[in-house]
Structures are given as structure tokens and as C-alpha cells.
Amino acid sequence: MAGTALRVIPLGGLGEIGRNMMLLEYGDDIIVVDVGLMFPEEEMLGVDLVIPDFTYLREHAHKLRGVFLTHGHEDHVGALPYFFREFKCPVYSSKLTDGLIRVKLNEHRQLAQAELHVVKPGESVQAGVFEVEFFTVAHSIPDACGLIIKTPLGPIVHTGDFKLDHTPVMDQHTDLIRLAQVGAEGCLLLLR
């Protein structure tokens, strides 16, 4: 696959608060990081929710290998019911995030069709050419994770939302040691 481009495609969330959704594409494989929504701005009269633009993914749905969720806030998981109306693929997340999305999908009568997997920090998932490792981050919601995404061109770190907190919720610190290891190995790209 020499000469194949690695594409990082934000479908929402870049330069705004909410609607977080990022695609990584290499060859015949696409993975999705987060599928969030945004609450409407004051001038968006009659709009209840704003979801990412799925157009690119619709055109390349055959390449979809999985969704990886960093944490359970609505701006990162809220658009999953709308996503599942069009796409079917496995979803990987931490235990609390899994519980939150199960409730959401059940409300939308989509839970029975969803393929959901709980991943612990330090564990990895193979999704096409991508290998995705979860690591802990401190955030305002417990069980938040960042992702180390190993690609054919090198590792990408997607931190999700995080903070450096010496007294974090449930004693879950951001795993700076793991981040330093990836940095020492040579990180291709850092995304937040």
C-alpha cells in the first residue's frame, strides 16, 4: 500500500463546541472517533439538535470498520441514534460510556441491532488496518479514555476531552506515562 494516503476527516467538532466526529481513512478502511451532537445556537429557530454531516461516510460506508467513543458526554455520543439509522458497525467504548449509550439506543429502539463492545484501558482493538488502544484520561465524567491509533504510517493519539488533574474524579488520572511512551516511539499526529 505504498503511497496510500492517511486521511483525517472531521465531520464536526473542529472549531466548535459539540458535534464531535472524526474519521480516519487509510486505503479500504475507515474508523470513526466519536459521534456527537450539538445543541442549537440561539439563531437556529426550530432546530432541536445539530448532528454531523454524514455525506462523506455515506459515500464510503463499505469501508467502515468501527466506531470508537472517548466518553459519554452528548457532544461525543449524542448522534449515535441518527448514525445507526444509516450505518451498521461495531462500537467500542469504556464501561460507563457503554451503559450510557445502551440507554440512549434503547430509547430509540436500536439497542437490539447494535454491536457494542466494552474495552478497558490498555486493551487494543483491530479494525481493518487500524489498531486502537484505549488509555485513561481525567475528565469531568468518569471512565473517559483517549485513543492511540496505530496506522501503517505511524501512531496517532486522539486524546478526547481531558484535563491534567491531581485530584481527578474517581482517582482516574490522565496516563501521561503511556503518552510519553508513544511520544518516544514517534507520534505521527496528536488530535484533541
Secondary structure, 3 states (H helix, E strand, C coil): CCCCCEEEEEEECCCCCCCCEEEEEECCEEEEECCCCECCCCCCCCCCCECCCCHHHHHCHHHEEEEECCCCCHHHHCCHHHHCCCCCCEEEECHHHHHHHHHHHHHCCCHHHCEEEECCCCCEEEECCEEEEEEECECCCCCCEEEEEEECCEEEEECCCCECCCCCHHHCCCCHHHHHHHHHHCCCEEEC
